[in-house]
Amino acid sequence: AADSVAWVALRRGRRAIAVDSDRPTLEWAHSRANRLLGSHASAIGFVLADIREIGPPDIDLADIISLLNFSILYQREQESLDAILRQARTGLKAEGILIFNVMGGVDNIRPGKSVRHVTPRVLLPGEVPCEEFDYTWEVRSHDPVRNQLDCRIHFSIPDAHDRSRTHEITDAFRYDWRLWSLEELIAACYRGGFSDVQVWRHTYDPSLGEAGVLLGNVEPDSLLALPDWTAYVVASR
């Protein structure tokens, strides 16, 4: 839904469909879209459904299907991975593309915590910035036999009643992922009927600000020796 809001906000005439299987999450997202976009939020359709089951004619064919926030990693078995990719292909127009992101490298799976102080900034009209907070990313455990990764997000926010104290939100998000290899994911895309699959590496140099973002098509094998990497898999129908 956040992707949908950004998509329609950046250019008039765009439409989006946001699908989620959890009603409270979908309702919150719909409320946020109304707050940020006003009447223009009508360009987004909010659908309560399982993405492995929803598709035409219930929703329109798409130019782009986006499965971000590493959500493809929730598919822990090959059968479920293949099913979600086959279903995505049926939902695309003739020249449509599927995009999902993945990560890898020994640094990304090593148990430990990293803390980042966040100063929120307004990106869209009507958006109200929240107060500064600390964001903690934790890799709780990695099982190399089953290729499973347990990750958590924690927050430390100002206490609303005592500004000298903070309120800790532990395990605000939990991610129980299977770390598919790029080779496995590319093969699954082809099994799902996609005609072409590319890997686009994403890097960021925070010292350069927005100019530090790099996104480009790479050979998948070029990522294998890196200590940490994130990338997008782009599959063409």
JORA-V250396 format. One record per residue. RES is the residue in three letters. SS is DSSP state (helix for helix, strand for strand, loop for the rest). OMEGA is omega in degrees with one decimal (none if undefined). NEAR is the number of other C-alpha atoms within 8 Angstrom. Layout:
res=RES ss=SS omega=OMEGA near=NEAR
res=RES ss=SS omega=OMEGA near=NEAR
This chain:
res=ALA ss=loop omega=176.2 near=9
res=ALA ss=helix omega=175.5 near=6
res=ASP ss=helix omega=-179.1 near=6
res=SER ss=helix omega=178.6 near=11
res=VAL ss=helix omega=179.9 near=12
res=ALA ss=helix omega=-177.4 near=8
res=TRP ss=helix omega=-176.8 near=11
res=VAL ss=helix omega=-179.3 near=14
res=ALA ss=helix omega=-172.8 near=8
res=LEU ss=helix omega=-179.6 near=6
res=ARG ss=loop omega=177.1 near=7
res=ARG ss=loop omega=178.1 near=6
res=GLY ss=loop omega=178.8 near=5
res=ARG ss=loop omega=175.2 near=8
res=ARG ss=loop omega=179.4 near=8
res=ALA ss=strand omega=174.9 near=10
res=ILE ss=strand omega=178.6 near=10
res=ALA ss=strand omega=-176.1 near=10
res=VAL ss=strand omega=175.4 near=12
res=ASP ss=strand omega=-178.4 near=12
res=SER ss=loop omega=-177.9 near=9
res=ASP ss=loop omega=-173.9 near=7
res=ARG ss=helix omega=179.7 near=8
res=PRO ss=helix omega=177.9 near=6
res=THR ss=helix omega=-179.3 near=8
res=LEU ss=helix omega=179.4 near=14
res=GLU ss=helix omega=177.3 near=8
res=TRP ss=helix omega=-179.6 near=8
res=ALA ss=helix omega=178.7 near=10
res=HIS ss=helix omega=178.7 near=10
res=SER ss=helix omega=179.0 near=8
res=ARG ss=helix omega=179.6 near=8
res=ALA ss=helix omega=178.2 near=11
res=ASN ss=helix omega=-178.3 near=11
res=ARG ss=helix omega=-175.2 near=9
res=LEU ss=helix omega=-172.2 near=11
res=LEU ss=helix omega=-177.8 near=12
res=GLY ss=helix omega=-178.0 near=8
res=SER ss=helix omega=-179.3 near=6
res=HIS ss=helix omega=177.6 near=7
res=ALA ss=helix omega=178.2 near=11
res=SER ss=helix omega=177.2 near=6
res=ALA ss=helix omega=179.0 near=9
res=ILE ss=strand omega=172.2 near=12
res=GLY ss=strand omega=-180.0 near=8
res=PHE ss=strand omega=-172.0 near=9
res=VAL ss=strand omega=176.2 near=9
res=LEU ss=strand omega=-176.2 near=10
res=ALA ss=loop omega=171.7 near=9
res=ASP ss=loop omega=-176.1 near=9
res=ILE ss=loop omega=177.0 near=11
res=ARG ss=loop omega=-176.1 near=8
res=GLU ss=loop omega=-176.4 near=7
res=ILE ss=loop omega=178.3 near=9
res=GLY ss=loop omega=178.5 near=12
res=PRO ss=loop omega=4.5 near=9
res=PRO ss=loop omega=-177.7 near=5
res=ASP ss=loop omega=173.9 near=6
res=ILE ss=loop omega=-177.3 near=7
res=ASP ss=loop omega=171.0 near=8
res=LEU ss=loop omega=-174.5 near=9
res=ALA ss=strand omega=169.7 near=9
res=ASP ss=strand omega=-178.1 near=9
res=ILE ss=strand omega=168.6 near=9
res=ILE ss=strand omega=-174.3 near=12
res=SER ss=strand omega=175.8 near=7
res=LEU ss=strand omega=-173.3 near=11
res=LEU ss=loop omega=-174.1 near=9
res=ASN ss=loop omega=176.4 near=5
res=PHE ss=loop omega=-174.2 near=11
res=SER ss=helix omega=177.2 near=9
res=ILE ss=helix omega=-177.5 near=11
res=LEU ss=helix omega=174.3 near=11
res=TYR ss=helix omega=177.4 near=9
res=GLN ss=loop omega=-170.9 near=10
res=ARG ss=loop omega=-179.9 near=9
res=GLU ss=loop omega=-179.1 near=6
res=GLN ss=helix omega=-179.7 near=7
res=GLU ss=helix omega=-179.1 near=6
res=SER ss=helix omega=176.2 near=9
res=LEU ss=helix omega=179.8 near=12
res=ASP ss=helix omega=-177.5 near=12
res=ALA ss=helix omega=-177.7 near=10
res=ILE ss=helix omega=178.7 near=10
res=LEU ss=helix omega=175.9 near=11
res=ARG ss=helix omega=-179.4 near=10
res=GLN ss=helix omega=178.6 near=12
res=ALA ss=helix omega=-179.2 near=11
res=ARG ss=helix omega=179.9 near=12
res=THR ss=helix omega=-178.4 near=8
res=GLY ss=loop omega=-175.7 near=12
res=LEU ss=strand omega=169.8 near=16
res=LYS ss=strand omega=-173.5 near=9
res=ALA ss=strand omega=180.0 near=5
res=GLU ss=strand omega=-177.6 near=8
res=GLY ss=strand omega=178.9 near=12
res=ILE ss=strand omega=172.5 near=12
res=LEU ss=strand omega=178.2 near=16
res=ILE ss=strand omega=169.8 near=13
res=PHE ss=strand omega=-177.2 near=13
res=ASN ss=strand omega=-177.0 near=14
res=VAL ss=strand omega=178.4 near=11
res=MET ss=strand omega=178.9 near=11
res=GLY ss=strand omega=-177.4 near=11
res=GLY ss=loop omega=-174.3 near=12
res=VAL ss=helix omega=-179.5 near=8
res=ASP ss=helix omega=-179.0 near=7
res=ASN ss=helix omega=-178.0 near=11
res=ILE ss=helix omega=-179.3 near=11
res=ARG ss=loop omega=179.6 near=9
res=PRO ss=loop omega=-179.4 near=9
res=GLY ss=strand omega=-178.0 near=7
res=LYS ss=strand omega=170.6 near=8
res=SER ss=strand omega=-176.1 near=7
res=VAL ss=strand omega=178.9 near=8
res=ARG ss=strand omega=175.5 near=7
res=HIS ss=strand omega=-174.0 near=8
res=VAL ss=strand omega=172.3 near=8
res=THR ss=loop omega=-175.9 near=7
res=PRO ss=loop omega=174.9 near=8
res=ARG ss=loop omega=-177.5 near=5
res=VAL ss=loop omega=179.7 near=8
res=LEU ss=loop omega=-176.6 near=5
res=LEU ss=loop omega=175.1 near=6
res=PRO ss=loop omega=-179.8 near=7
res=GLY ss=loop omega=-180.0 near=7
res=GLU ss=loop omega=179.6 near=9
res=VAL ss=loop omega=-177.9 near=5
res=PRO ss=loop omega=173.6 near=7
res=CYS ss=loop omega=-178.1 near=5
res=GLU ss=loop omega=178.2 near=8
res=GLU ss=loop omega=-179.1 near=10
res=PHE ss=strand omega=175.2 near=11
res=ASP ss=strand omega=-178.7 near=11
res=TYR ss=strand omega=179.7 near=12
res=THR ss=strand omega=173.2 near=11
res=TRP ss=strand omega=-178.4 near=11
res=GLU ss=strand omega=166.1 near=12
res=VAL ss=strand omega=-174.9 near=15
res=ARG ss=strand omega=-179.5 near=10
res=SER ss=strand omega=176.4 near=10
res=HIS ss=strand omega=177.9 near=12
res=ASP ss=strand omega=-175.7 near=8
res=PRO ss=loop omega=-179.8 near=6
res=VAL ss=loop omega=-179.7 near=5
res=ARG ss=loop omega=-178.5 near=6
res=ASN ss=loop omega=-180.0 near=10
res=GLN ss=strand omega=-176.3 near=12
res=LEU ss=strand omega=177.7 near=15
res=ASP ss=strand omega=-179.3 near=12
res=CYS ss=strand omega=-179.5 near=12
res=ARG ss=strand omega=171.1 near=13
res=ILE ss=strand omega=176.7 near=13
res=HIS ss=strand omega=177.8 near=14
res=PHE ss=strand omega=170.9 near=12
res=SER ss=strand omega=-173.7 near=11
res=ILE ss=strand omega=178.4 near=12
res=PRO ss=strand omega=176.6 near=13
res=ASP ss=loop omega=-176.2 near=10
res=ALA ss=loop omega=-176.0 near=5
res=HIS ss=loop omega=-179.2 near=4
res=ASP ss=loop omega=-173.9 near=8
res=ARG ss=loop omega=179.2 near=8
res=SER ss=loop omega=-177.0 near=6
res=ARG ss=loop omega=177.1 near=7
res=THR ss=strand omega=178.0 near=10
res=HIS ss=strand omega=-177.4 near=8
res=GLU ss=strand omega=174.9 near=8
res=ILE ss=strand omega=-176.4 near=9
res=THR ss=strand omega=-179.8 near=7
res=ASP ss=strand omega=176.0 near=8
res=ALA ss=strand omega=174.9 near=9
res=PHE ss=strand omega=176.0 near=7
res=ARG ss=strand omega=-178.8 near=9
res=TYR ss=strand omega=178.4 near=8
res=ASP ss=strand omega=-169.1 near=9
res=TRP ss=strand omega=164.0 near=11
res=ARG ss=strand omega=-178.3 near=12
res=LEU ss=loop omega=174.3 near=10
res=TRP ss=loop omega=174.3 near=8
res=SER ss=loop omega=176.1 near=6
res=LEU ss=helix omega=179.1 near=7
res=GLU ss=helix omega=179.7 near=7
res=GLU ss=helix omega=-177.8 near=8
res=LEU ss=helix omega=178.6 near=9
res=ILE ss=helix omega=178.4 near=10
res=ALA ss=helix omega=179.9 near=8
res=ALA ss=helix omega=177.4 near=11
res=CYS ss=helix omega=179.1 near=13
res=TYR ss=helix omega=175.9 near=11
res=ARG ss=helix omega=179.7 near=8
res=GLY ss=loop omega=175.7 near=11
res=GLY ss=loop omega=179.2 near=9
res=PHE ss=loop omega=-173.6 near=12
res=SER ss=loop omega=-177.4 near=8
res=ASP ss=strand omega=-179.4 near=8
res=VAL ss=strand omega=177.2 near=12
res=GLN ss=strand omega=175.2 near=9
res=VAL ss=strand omega=-179.9 near=12
res=TRP ss=strand omega=179.5 near=12
res=ARG ss=strand omega=177.7 near=13
res=HIS ss=strand omega=175.8 near=12
res=THR ss=strand omega=-178.5 near=10
res=TYR ss=strand omega=174.4 near=7
res=ASP ss=loop omega=-174.8 near=8
res=PRO ss=helix omega=-179.7 near=7
res=SER ss=helix omega=-178.1 near=5
res=LEU ss=helix omega=179.9 near=7
res=GLY ss=helix omega=-178.4 near=8
res=GLU ss=helix omega=179.0 near=6
res=ALA ss=helix omega=-178.0 near=5
res=GLY ss=helix omega=179.4 near=11
res=VAL ss=strand omega=177.0 near=10
res=LEU ss=strand omega=178.5 near=8
res=LEU ss=strand omega=-177.5 near=8
res=GLY ss=strand omega=179.5 near=7
res=ASN ss=strand omega=-178.5 near=8
res=VAL ss=strand omega=170.9 near=9
res=GLU ss=loop omega=-177.3 near=7
res=PRO ss=helix omega=-177.7 near=9
res=ASP ss=helix omega=-178.3 near=5
res=SER ss=helix omega=-178.3 near=8
res=LEU ss=helix omega=-168.9 near=8
res=LEU ss=loop omega=-176.7 near=7
res=ALA ss=loop omega=-177.0 near=6
res=LEU ss=loop omega=179.5 near=8
res=PRO ss=loop omega=173.9 near=9
res=ASP ss=loop omega=179.4 near=10
res=TRP ss=strand omega=169.2 near=13
res=THR ss=strand omega=-176.6 near=11
res=ALA ss=strand omega=173.5 near=11
res=TYR ss=strand omega=170.1 near=12
res=VAL ss=strand omega=-178.4 near=14
res=VAL ss=strand omega=-177.4 near=12
res=ALA ss=strand omega=-179.3 near=13
res=SER ss=strand omega=-178.9 near=11
res=ARG ss=loop omega=none near=14
